[in-house]
Structure formats: C-alpha cells, structure tokens
Amino acid sequence: MKKKIALLFVCLLILPLLTSCHGTENPAAFSNPVSFDTEKELNLTFWAKNDTNKTQVDIYNKAVSDFEALYPNVHITIRFYTDYTKIYNDVITNISTGTTPNVCITYPDHIATYLTGANVVVPLDDLMTDERYGLGGSEVRFDAPKADEIVPEFLEECMLDGHCYAMPFMRSTEALYINKDMVEKLGYEIPDVVTWDFIWEVSEAAMVKDADGLFAVNGQKVMIPFIYKSTDNMMITMLRQKNAGYSTDEGRVEIFNETTGGLLKEIYTHAKSRAFSTFAISSYPANFLNAGQCIFAVDSTAGATWMGCDAPLLDIPEESIVRFETVVRPVPQFDTEDIRMISQGPSVCIFNKEDSDEVMASWLFVQSLLSNATQIAYSETEGYVPVTLKAQQDPEYTDYLAGSGVDNDKHYNIKIDAAKLLLDNTDKTFVTPVFNGSASLRSAAGQMIENTCKSARRKEEMSDAYLEKLYGDVTSLYRLDQISVKTAEAENETDEEPGEPEPGPEEEKLPGESVALLVTIAAIWVIMLGGRAVLAAAKKKKQSAAKK
C-alpha cells in the first residue's frame, strides 16, 4: 500500500512537469487548406489596442459582431489593451507557452522578434493571393479590398525578409502643432514647411522674461517653447532627413556617427536653456500647448484630438485653457525641398495554430478589419487615415474630410488637418529597417536624447568624452552589441522555412526549451530515485522490526 501511495505521489509530481513542456512545441508551418469548414465551431482571440476611447471600443465590437453574423461558426473574444508595449510583452510570454492569441495588433519591429520562434507568425503571401479566400476572393462573404486597393507604401511596411507577415490596419505620422498667436507675437510668420533652424530660433526668443520674472510671450511663470513627444522618432527622423546612418536592413547598427553627435550637441544647447523638453521630462505636450505654455508641440497625428484649445479630449482644467489659433505643419525639416516624416500606426498579424481552419478564420477576420465600414469609422476617431485606397476614395470618407470645422467632435478641424497632412505626404513617409533587435535600437535612439536633456539640465559638460560614454551606456542598456547581423552568406546557406529562428552567434548552445526539457527529465529521475530510496528504507525498517 505504501509503495502504491509513493508511486502515485511521484506520478502527480511528474504530470505537471510533462504538461508544462507540452506548450513549448512549435506548430508545423501553415499551408493553405484545400477548403474552409464553415460548420466547425471556432473560437478566436483578438488582442486589440485602443486609446482609452469608448468609440474605438464600440467600433471593434461592431466589427466582431458583423463578422460573426456572416460566419456564425466563428466566435471572437477581444482583449483590450491601452499600451502596445504591454501587448508585445504578453505575446512574448505566451509564445513560450503556446498560448498566443489568434489575431493581434502589432508593429513590424515586434513581429521581427516574434519570428525568432519557428512558425509562430503566419506569412500571408499565399493567403493574400488565394482565389477563393484571398484579398477580394470569390468566397469571401464581405466586400474586402483587393491587393491593389491597399496603399502600397503601407503594405510594403509589413514585409519582412521578403514575406508579408501582417496587414496594415491604420496609419498616422507625426505633426508639428503650433500656437500661431505666440509665433506672431514674437515677430515671426509660420512657413509652409518649418525648419529646425526656425524652431530653435523662435524657441530661444520665447525664453525672454519681463521685469517681474514672467515670460514675456505668455505672461506666465511657465514656458517650454518646444516639446517633442517621442524622442525615438525625433532622433530617427533627424538622421533620415540628414541621410545619416541609423541601421542597415541586415541589422548593422550605424547610429553612433558624427551626425548623431552633432545633433545631440545642438539638442543639448536648447535643453540647457530650457527652450526644449521631452514628454519623459515634462509630460504631455498637448497639456502645455493648450495652457499657452508651449509654442511647438510634436505628437502623432493620431493624437490630434488632444491638440488645440477646442480639442474634444482636453486634459487640463477649463480655467487653464488659453485661447489661440492652432496650425498643423509637417515635423521640422533640414531640407524644405526633401520632406521626410516617419510612418507609424498599427498593423495586424496572425499567429499560427495546429488547426488550419482556425488560421483561415483569423485571416478572414483580418480582411474584415480592412473593409470600408471599419476603416472609415476608426479613422474618424483620431487623426488616423485608412490604409486602403478603397476607403480613402469612398464618398463617405471624402465627405468627412470636407466637413472640417463643422463641429468640434467628429469634424474637429485640427484632427482633419492632421489626417490630410498624411494623405498629402504619404510618398514622403519612411520606416526604419526591421530585424530582431530593431525595437531595442529604436529605444536607444530616444534614450540618447533623454539622457542628453537630463545632463543639460544638470549642467554636465557636453564633450566628445561625454558622447563616447553615452554611446557605451545605451549600447549596454539595450544590448546593441548583441544584435545579430544577417549576412548574404548566411541567408544562402540556410534551408530554414520562413519564420524559423536564424542561427545565433553561439550555435553550440541548446535552445532554452531543450535545456528546460533536460532539466525536467533530470528532476523526474531525482524524484523517482528519491521515491525508491524512501520505499527501500521503509522496507528495511519493517524487516528489522519483524526480526525483533
């Protein structure tokens, strides 16, 4: 009896260990099924991002209910997030346990990391061209866009290593929101394309105080002339405008160059005078802009509903609001004849599952998010633009744009001006190379500006030695020296399927899952041997007692 109890105890210990190993196995590479079973009950999960905006939540819910009405066998559960980083971190965690969502709002930088696991994200190339279930396919039960009806620049952003791993969902860029009244009070006129020199000159002019110690331009104790929301984008955009190094498509880090040093020295000067600050240091630029404490605020066009004294989403007390005219311009430029602005905004990817019908249902749902109804409705909530030409050219959308200023909610003029900025300059947008580690490089780009601004405020000396130390600090913090660089030779030598992890610099090391499995097996043997030892000791004690 004791022996049976001990063995049962050992089995109970082993069971969860074996179960925990099960989820780490990667599914086989997805291939288009011969048919899609519309009778099989399928349950999908969709991880979505909204900007704490109830209207956006309602649009997502309607998109799901409309899809489920067309495909009654498919049931979709949405999990809402308010932060892209949280989605990214949760996906990474769930990859290791085999519990990823079916569909996920994402960015190409994130997908590049997901692809280090074999067959984790589904490449969409074959799905897109499927005659029945592809883009505009004959068996699709709704009016989906065809491939040539998706804005080509936005679709190109979803390409990684020659394969399409996502569909664009919404797009935005950055805009310069300007307090026109204060610019003119300082004796300047706003040009159609604002230069960095103009920004710095006006910002420094705004730092003049009167005899009472108040800033002359606004009569207040607080004035931060220029605030940039995303310093990641700031550094990346400045380097692109200068045609300076950032990274190669293969993942070679080139950001630590002479141009970067010159830009940081310029930023240091204006941070030291307090004419420039960042979101991380001072908080949301919209709050300062709307309180008359900021002249130039750079933020996403998707954040336009926070910008201006009549903004629908004002986030400061009414008594703090200062009346002024808001003007929207492209982000500051070095060359007014060669405008460059970053393209941003979420895409949607599909995670691989063992059931091909589950993947096909996910693909059909993703297509439904590209329908005019969803694209137009979502774009009207913020300064986003639809990712399909079909939606952009729809009379409903063109009427929406034409109604600028009719009201301060749906037709808020600053929001529509921001959307038009991207629509008019789509060909001038750019994205950075995507590879495993590109998300870390992006963070490092912004961190250099943040550290520089903090050092300027502390009155630390700016020098070549300072820059050398700064480069070393961010390299260590974001492990930039550990980013693997893809080479043509390596790509030619590998026979791996798309999505499988590339060999790392230390190929002799076992993967983490293999190490975990070996440790588990060892633990099982230790438990089994321990159980046998306990049984043997008990038996020996019983025999000894019998002899007595």
Secondary structure, DSSP 8 states (H G I E B T S, - for coil): -HHHHHHHHHHHHHHHHHHHHHTTS--------SS--SSS-EEEEEEEE--S-HHHHHHHHHHHHHHHHH-TTEEEEEEEES-HHHHHHHHHHHHHHT---SEEEE-HHHHHHHTTSTT-B---HHHHH-TTTSTT-TT-SS----GGGB-HHHHHTTEETTEE--EE-EEEEEEEEEEHHHHHHTT----SS-BHHHHHHHHHHTT-B-TTSSBTTTSSS---SEEES-HHHHHHHHHHHTT---B-TT--B--SSHHHHHHHHHHHHHHHTTSEEEHHHH--HHHHHHTT--SEEEEEGGGGGGSSTT-TT--S-GGG-----EEEEE--BS-TTS--EEEE--EEEEB--S-HHHHHHHHHHHHHTTSHHHHHHHHTTSS-EESBHHHHTSHHHHHHHHTTTS-SSTT-HHHHHHHHHHHHHGGGEE-----TTHHHHHHHHHHHHHHHHHHHHTT----HHHHHHHHHHHHHHTTGGG-----HHHHHH----TTS----S-TTS--HHHHHHHHHHHHHHHHHHHHHHHHHHHHHHHHHHHH-
